[in-house]
Amino acid sequence: MTLIPSFVTRFAPSPTGQLHLGHAKAALFAAQQAQGGRFLLRIEDIDLGRCRPEYESAIIEDLTWLGLTWDQPVRRQSAHLRDYETAIGKLREQDMLYPCFCTRADIQREIHHAASTPHAPPQSGPDGPLYAGTCRNIAESVAQKRIEAGESFALRLHMSNATRAAGQLTWTDIEKGHQIAKPDMFGDVVIARKETPTSYHLACTWDDALQGVTLVTRGEDLFAATHVHRLLQHLLSLPTPNYHHHTLLLGSDGKKFSKRDQAPTLRALRDSGRTPDEVRAMVGLVVRF
């Protein structure tokens, strides 16, 4: 008899709006893939300007209505900012970070300038044109004076230093198999900002390790991000889980469901008389409880 392995999985929404059908699929898929193991809920609320307590309450209510249960306690990232400071300290010790003082407008001007230069077109990555590295070689003493003067800044990962130190890294996706990590396609990604002391990449990677997640499930739109997360795992001496990037639910226009596009929310479906079983059928997942 072949035993089916159990996993520790998680659903990690941001409380910036109501959950929609895409979230329902992600949550149900994560619970299903635990296969008798542990299913966790994590609230990724590091964007203090957009996250709201009422949305967190709505998340709990919607997931409970769907029939989901999860191990306690729920981890709220905003309550653990010192953890991410520890991670940033480890990266600093390895000389993997540098402060970037460029505003979004500065970066757009640099991209526009590069695009108009035939011999130096801007490089593109999964998130669009890559940061040109304008601040990469600012002297440490000069950067420190600018920080002490109160200038806004971001901490960027020095990608060339990081990939050189890491060498070749690999990771495994349940559907797509063995992957060679290619984090350099993102360029010098932002790790933290003065006003937001961690990024999605850093907080997600750190928390998955801290919570003992052994199978990360999430939409295929985040497949590329896993390359960066694998690099951070190496730099921070964290374990590497398996991954399963599931297909996305698409609307009639062919676009993925999103809060921005006012996708059908679970609350609206509930108010219209839909049942949890009907919603599970709509996302193509029937989870046995």
Secondary structure as GFF3:
##gff-version 3
##sequence-region A 1 289
A	DSSP	beta_strand	8	11	.	.	.	ID=ss1
A	DSSP	alpha_helix	21	33	.	.	.	ID=ss2
A	DSSP	beta_strand	38	43	.	.	.	ID=ss3
A	DSSP	alpha_helix	53	65	.	.	.	ID=ss4
A	DSSP	beta_strand	71	76	.	.	.	ID=ss5
A	DSSP	three_ten_helix	77	80	.	.	.	ID=ss6
A	DSSP	alpha_helix	81	93	.	.	.	ID=ss7
A	DSSP	beta_strand	97	100	.	.	.	ID=ss8
A	DSSP	alpha_helix	104	115	.	.	.	ID=ss9
A	DSSP	beta_strand	124	125	.	.	.	ID=ss10
A	DSSP	beta_strand	128	129	.	.	.	ID=ss11
A	DSSP	alpha_helix	140	148	.	.	.	ID=ss12
A	DSSP	beta_strand	154	157	.	.	.	ID=ss13
A	DSSP	alpha_helix	159	166	.	.	.	ID=ss14
A	DSSP	beta_strand	170	173	.	.	.	ID=ss15
A	DSSP	beta_strand	177	180	.	.	.	ID=ss16
A	DSSP	three_ten_helix	183	186	.	.	.	ID=ss17
A	DSSP	beta_strand	190	193	.	.	.	ID=ss18
A	DSSP	alpha_helix	200	210	.	.	.	ID=ss19
A	DSSP	beta_strand	215	219	.	.	.	ID=ss20
A	DSSP	three_ten_helix	220	222	.	.	.	ID=ss21
A	DSSP	alpha_helix	225	235	.	.	.	ID=ss22
A	DSSP	beta_strand	242	246	.	.	.	ID=ss23
A	DSSP	alpha_helix	266	271	.	.	.	ID=ss24
A	DSSP	alpha_helix	276	283	.	.	.	ID=ss25
###
